[in-house]
Amino acid sequence: RLRSAPVAVRFVTNTTKESKRDLLERLTGLGFDIAEHEIFTSLTAARNLLEQQQVRPLLLVDDKALPDFTGIGTDNPNAVVVGLAPEHFHYKMMNRAFR
């Protein structure tokens, strides 16, 4: 019914554990009729903000989430993006993030 209404359909999630592409594959595998442009994640919001602010982030996100940041410069970071990535939360990485 929503698809036939004059409204945009979006699927919104706060997941930071997987890329939009992985999420799309999982949802279509469960039978959802969904297109990638209909998915809006917290990583989408983070990327939009990075682009608006023109900053270079240190990405403390799960490796499976990295594709959502393709093309974003990360050399000499001047910002930090934090997601669910326990494997990255260790002294060396936290020290780098704080610096």
Helices and strands as residue ranges (DSSP letters): E 11-13, H 20-29, G 36-38, E 39-41, H 42-53, E 57-60, G 63-69, E 79-82, G 86-88, H 91-98
